[in-house]
Amino acid sequence: MNRRILIIGAVVIALIAVGAAYYVLASSSSVVIVRLVTRNPPVEGGLILPQNERRNWDPERIELTVDVPVTLVIVNNDDIELHQFSIPEFNVTTEPIPPFESTSIEFTPTKTGTFTFIDPRPEETYTYVDYRGITVNQVVDHSVEVGEVVVKP
């Protein structure tokens, strides 16, 4: 009987310890997943024209709390292009992220306000052969890949 009480007591203490650890970890930082979304609308008989591709971040608005650490997981779902993520006001920048890969960055926002996040890479041209065997020179303007970070008190 005493052994049974000891086991039950140990289980209860373990559950309390796990709950406390979860509470501390959950309240001390957060994780936000940000994906670069590429949309290719069909045009002219079902063919996708490179100039009609659209890129945006999802979500386009990230809400954070000042002095609370955050981990941003940045996902590049583009099929051929490298992309990068930066919040210049917080000196946060990833390395270029290859297609279908991700990276994470950790930082603590130290001031309140609304800030812009961007893909800081310059305009570039990608040359590739599409599924029809046609060589395509695609100009990518990364300056349109923007969003905002809102840091609240």
Secondary structure, 3 states (H helix, E strand, C coil): CHHHHHHHHHHHHHHHHHHHHHHHHHHHCEEEEEEEEEECCEECCCEECHHHCEEEEECCEEEEECCCCEEEEEEECCCCCCECCEEHHHCEECCCECCCCEEEEEECCCCCEEEEEECCCCCEEEEEECCCCCEEEEEECHHHCEEEEEEEC
